[in-house]
Amino acid sequence: MARTLLWILGGAACAIGLVSLPFAFATPWGPIALNLTQTGWDAVADIAPTPYFTLTVLGIAVGAPILVVLNATAWKSTDGY
């Protein structure tokens, strides 16, 4: 039961981090995900993190290690097969 809850927690945290990733950076024109036509592909100097950046990093930093650890020991529940 605890492993199942950890799978859900890790998956949800990683999903939140990955879904908020397009909105984690912005330019003076707004989020890059919404204004790519105005931003273009060469606006690297204008890119700055947004408040979503913290959510993105935290979600991936919490969720990915949980999923990696659970996946590394998943073979034990299959009797080594």
N, C-alpha and C positions, 0 to 999 in steps of 0.2 A: 504494500500500500504506500509506504513512504517513497519507494523508488518511482512509483507512478506519479506521485505528486511532484517529485523532483523533475521528472521528464516534462510534465506540464509546465512547471515553473521555468525551467531552462528554455523550453520552446517558446513560451510566451515572452520571456525577456529578450531572447534573440530576435523574435519577430518584431517586437516593438522597436528595437534598435535598428533593424534593417528597414522597416517601413518608414521610420523617421529620418533615415539617412539622406534622402533627396532634399529634405528641408533643413538640414543641419548647417548649410552654408548659404550665404546670401551675398548679393552685390548691392550697390546703391539703388538699383532698380527693383529690388525685392528678391525673394527666394529664387535660386537658380532653376529649380524644378519648374517654376511657373513662367520664367522669363528667359528661356534659353535663346529665343530668337533675338532679343535685345542684347543679351549678354555676349552671345557668340562663343566661339571655342577658344578665344585668346584673351579672356578677361581674368587671367590668373592673378594679376596684381590687385584687382578690385574685390576678390573673394575674402569674406570674413565669416567667422562662426556666428551662429544664431543661438538663441536659448535652447533650441532643439538639439544642439550639438552635445550638451551634457546628457540628455536623455538617450541619444544615440550611443555615445561611448559607454554609458552605464549599462544600457541594455545588452550590448554586445559583450562587454567585459564581465557581466554577471552570467549571462545565458550560455555563452560559448564554453567556458570551462565546465559548467555543470553538465552540458551535453557530451563533452569530450570524456569526462570521467565516467559517466554512466555508460557511454558507448564502449569504453575500454574494458569494462567489466561485464558487458552484456553476455559474453560467451559463457559465463559461469551459470547463467540461468538456462542454458541449453544443454547442460551436461557435457560441455566441451565439443559439441558438434558444430 
